[in-house]
Amino acid sequence: MEIPVWQFVRIMVACEKRPNSRLLAANQDSWTELDEALGGLAQSDFDAYSHLMMHTNVHLSAPNKIELRRVLDSVLRDLKIAKRRTRAGSTDRTDLEYEISELNTLFSALGGRVQDDERDNNSGGGGSSSGKHRPNNSRPDNRRGRSTDKA
């Protein structure tokens, strides 16, 4: 699928924090090349950097749609937390609102809300490619944000 570079960057940065990310592995070459290009442009030509981030698309290979939805769910939760820490009407808040809106559109196109049995439950015990969901009983500290079982 083709997505804007800034969305790809958000997704890949989140994947770097995930052990054994198949999504990161599938996009490693593109990510490395893009990261180097962005790093150079950020230092030398901010207009070109901005154009690349906002007006260029990149191919995202997503061999596991559930992992992609999990990553997007996590990114959206983090952005919403960051938004709450900004002042109403500020440029930072406006930027975050835009990112949340655009990522929500992508998230919805991929099937939307991550169910509890699909939430991150990486135990580091190897990835099952059977497509079956494991119960969410490993690493409970990895669940942040909203929960359906409110106290």
C-alpha positions, -999 to +999 in steps of 0.1 A: +000+000+000+011+036-007+011+060+022+026+094+029+062+094+041+053+110+075+029+081+082+055+056+072+080+073+095+055+072+124+049+035+118+086+025+114+096+044+145+070+026+165+081-007+149+117-001+161+104-003+197+088-037+190+108-069+194+108-091+162+086-068+142+078-084+109+065-051+097+099-035+103+117-064+087+096-062+056+103-025+052+139-023+065+156-014+033+131+014+024+132+026+060+170+028+062+172+046+029+144+071+038+158+077+073+192+086+059+177+109+033+155+126+059+183+130+083+205+147+056+177+170+044+167+180+080+202+194+084+206+210+049+173+218+033+142+220+055+119+229+025+130+197+007+126+178+040+091+191+045+081+183+009+094+148+012+076+142+045+042+157+035+039+154-003+056+121-012+042+086-009+062+054-001+052+018-004+045+001+029+047-037+028+024-051+055+027-089+055+007-090+088-022-066+088-029-074+125+006-062+134+001-030+114-033-024+131-016-029+165+012-005+156-013+021+144-034+016+176-003+023+197+008+053+177-027+068+179-029+063+216+005+080+220-005+109+198-038+114+217-018+115+250+005+141+234-024+161+222-038+163+258-006+179+269-008+207+243-026+240+246-058+245+227-053+265+196-015+259+195+003+249+164+014+217+181-022+207+189-033+215+153-004+193+139-014+165+163-050+167+154-041+165+117-019+134+123-046+117+144-072+124+118-051+110+089-039+080+108-075+073+119-085+072+083-057+047+075-066+027+107-103+025+097-094+014+061-075-015+077-104-026+098-104-001+126-104-008+163-080-034+177-100-058+198-086-069+232-075-103+219-055-085+192-038-059+214-001-061+218+009-092+237+044-097+226+060-122+249+092-124+228+084-161+224+086-161+186+059-151+162+032-176+154+024-174+117-007-195+122-029-164+123-045-175+156-047-150+184-030-158+217-047-149+249-037-115+262-020-127+294+016-120+287+033-087+296+003-069+310+025-038+315+025-035+277-011-024+277-015+014+279-043+037+272-079+028+269-093-003+284-127-018+281-126-032+316-129+001+336-126+000+373 
